[in-house]
Amino acid sequence: MAKKVVVSEKPVSKIIESAADVGRIIKYVRTSNGLSIAEAAKLCNISHITFADLEKGKGDVKFSTVWHICHMFGLKITFI
């Protein structure tokens, strides 16, 4: 039986000021869709370690990878 995914807390702000903010948003979207890290990583064609690092707010994930994940989950990056 598959492990139940618990929806993470919804981020308070949509403004991204750090890698940790990106991670919180990605984690919320992933868990809201009922996906494990492994399932989401597979959908995005990246390693589960990279996906987990992003969610943890590690700043060494390439921007192109972040952009790809956002695109796969229907998130838009807007510069103001």
Secondary structure, 3 states (H helix, E strand, C coil): CCCCCCCCCCCCCCCCCCHHHHHHHHHHHHHHCCCCHHHHHHHHCCCHHHHHHHHCCCCCCCHHHHHHHHHHCCCCCCCC
